[in-house]
Amino acid sequence: MEITLQLTPQAAQALQRHDATDAAVQSLLHVAEEIGAALRPMHPDGADPSLQVFYLADMPDTPQGEQGITRLRRCEAVTAAYVKPGDAPP
């Protein structure tokens, strides 16, 4: 399942710099590791700062995945998290 995350600007900037010294970022990375989510920027080459706060997380589509989303939403670095709906024909 693919999860879209919106992070705080501070957390997004820290992740882009590979700086995990911020407590909120440490907590997010810890939760992501525990639930098996691989975080990656949605717009890795984007210069627009307003898009740099969006990240994607891939994780197994299991009941534990739903619990993982809840845990991600509770992270201080996360302002929003939702599951991308499955592709469907028009």
N, C-alpha and C positions, 0 to 999 in steps of 0.2 A: 504494500500500500504506500502511496506517496502522500506525505503530509506537507502542507505549505505552512511555513512559520513566518511571522513578522516579529523581528527583534527590535529591541530598543536601539537607537542610533549608536549609543556607546558600545553596546555588545557587538553590533555588526562591525563597527570599526575595529574593535579588538580582535575579532575573529579574522578579519581580512589581514591584519598585521601579524596573525599567528601569536597573539599576546593573550595568554590565559592567566594573567596575574589578577584580573578582576574577579572578585568573588562570585558575582552573578554569572559570568562566563564559565568559571570553574564548575559551578553547580549545573549549568546547562550541559556542558560537556560530560559531566559525570552521569547525569540522567540519560543522555543520549547513548552513552556507552552501555549503561545497565540495561536499556530496553532494546539495544541492537540497532539503533538508528544511525545512519550515516548522513551527517549534515553536509550540505554543499550550497553555495550561493545560487540563487535563481538566475541572477544576471551577473555572471562572473567578470565580464568585460565591460559592464556598464559604467559610464562616467557619471551618470545622474545619481546624486546622493540619496534621492528619495526612493530609488530602486534597490539600493545596497542593503536595505534592512530585510529584504525578502530572502528566505532560505528554504531549501527543500530537504526533507528527511525521508529516506527510504527505510521501510521496516517491514517485517513479515505481516501478512494479512491474517492475523489470528485474534482471538479474544484478548490476549495480552496486549495486542497492538492498540486496542481501544483504551486500555489502562495506561499505556505509554503516552497516548495523546493527552490524557488528563494530567499525567505527571509533567509533560512538557509545558502545558498551559500554566502550571503552578510555578514555573521557573520565573524568577524576577527579570531575567533577560528577555523573556517572551511576552509580547503584547497581544498576540493572536496565534492560534493554531487550528487548522482544519484539514480534514481528509479530502483529497481531490476526488470528486466523483468519478466513477468508471466511465469509460468512453461508451457512448450509445449512438446508434444511428439517428439521423435527424427525423 
